Structures are given as C-alpha cells and as structure tokens.
Amino acid sequence: MRFDVGPMSTLAAGDGELGGILAFYSTHHLPPAELPQVYGEFYRVLAPGGRLLLVTRVGEEEHQRRTYGCGDGDPAPFDSYRLPADRIAGLLERAGFAITAQTLQAPEEGAKRPVVSFLARRPTTVEAP
C-alpha cells in the first residue's frame, strides 16, 4: 500500500489512478474557500466508480483557532472550520461526486460538535446536464 504526504490540493497521483480515498477528520482544517479545489482534486485522482469516504466535524460556519504544544517543540496553531453538512454535500456534488450515503453522528460525551460521514462515488459515466 502506498502512502504519500503532501497538500490535498495537489495530490501526487495521476488522473483516475486511485480506487478510493479516505479523508478522515482532515478537510475541516482547510479554509472553506479551498474545499472546491480539494474536492475537485479528489475527483480527479479517483478512477470512475472510485469511492470517497469523507468524515468531518460540522457546525454553522464556525472557525476556531487553538494552539497546542507538541512535545518539546513550539506550540503550533490548529485551525478548524465547521460547515453545515448540506453545504459540504453541495460542494462534493459540484465537484462531480454522487453521494451514496450520509450519516450525522451526535457529539460524543465531552465533545460539542456533531460529525458527518459521506460515502461518495465518482460516477462511471458522465451524465449530460
């Protein structure tokens, strides 16, 4: 299994090269204006019929910035942008994905925000508008 490290906006895979993508609690760290590019990139690298599992925290257009210390290093900023689930769904659909399942999970004990999971598929054929 291959693992690459790099920005989600320019993945190191060729067009249609991947069968699946797992984006697990990663995209909510990006400013909302970057999501169309990232979701478009997910679409680009997935083969027709390929699957995307996107799991993220949701909210009502919220932005949080926290700072955490990591070991002996300097504290690092940590941004989180929480969008409504329907806005995320719309962005995925505009990127070309067909959403096949969506679940909304209530916050776990001690957590304040719900989590949404999307299972989406890159269609095998392009439908005419």
Backbone hydrogen bonds, N-H to C=O, Kabsch-Sander energy under -0.5 kcal/mol:
donor,donor_aa,acceptor,acceptor_aa,energy
10,T,7,P,-1.1
16,G,44,R,-2.7
17,E,14,G,-1.8
18,L,45,V,-3.3
21,I,51,R,-1.9
23,A,21,I,-0.6
23,A,53,L,-2.9
24,F,22,L,-0.7
25,Y,23,A,-0.8
25,Y,55,V,-2.8
29,H,26,S,-1.2
30,L,27,T,-1.7
34,E,31,P,-2.4
35,L,31,P,-0.6
35,L,32,P,-1.1
38,V,34,E,-2.0
39,Y,35,L,-3.2
40,G,36,P,-2.1
41,E,37,Q,-2.0
42,F,38,V,-2.4
43,Y,39,Y,-2.2
44,R,40,G,-2.4
45,V,41,E,-2.1
46,L,42,F,-1.1
47,A,18,L,-3.2
49,G,122,R,-3.0
50,G,47,A,-3.2
51,R,19,G,-2.0
52,L,120,A,-2.9
53,L,21,I,-2.6
54,L,52,L,-0.6
54,L,118,F,-2.5
55,V,23,A,-2.6
55,V,53,L,-0.5
56,T,116,V,-2.4
58,V,114,P,-2.2
59,G,83,L,-1.3
61,E,59,G,-0.7
62,E,82,R,-2.4
64,Q,80,S,-2.7
66,R,78,F,-2.5
68,Y,76,A,-2.4
71,G,69,G,-0.6
73,G,70,C,-2.0
76,A,68,Y,-3.3
78,F,66,R,-3.1
80,S,64,Q,-2.3
81,Y,28,H,-3.7
82,R,62,E,-2.8
82,R,80,S,-0.5
83,L,57,R,-0.5
83,L,81,Y,-0.6
87,R,84,P,-0.6
88,I,84,P,-1.8
89,A,85,A,-2.5
90,G,86,D,-2.0
91,L,87,R,-2.0
92,L,88,I,-2.3
93,E,89,A,-2.5
94,R,90,G,-2.4
95,A,91,L,-1.4
96,G,93,E,-1.2
97,F,92,L,-2.1
98,A,121,R,-2.5
99,I,97,F,-0.6
100,T,98,A,-0.5
100,T,119,L,-2.8
101,A,119,L,-1.7
103,T,117,S,-2.2
105,Q,103,T,-0.5
105,Q,115,V,-3.5
111,A,108,E,-2.6
115,V,105,Q,-2.2
116,V,56,T,-2.9
117,S,103,T,-2.5
118,F,54,L,-3.0
119,L,101,A,-2.7
120,A,52,L,-2.8
120,A,118,F,-0.6
121,R,98,A,-2.4
122,R,50,G,-2.8
127,E,125,T,-0.5
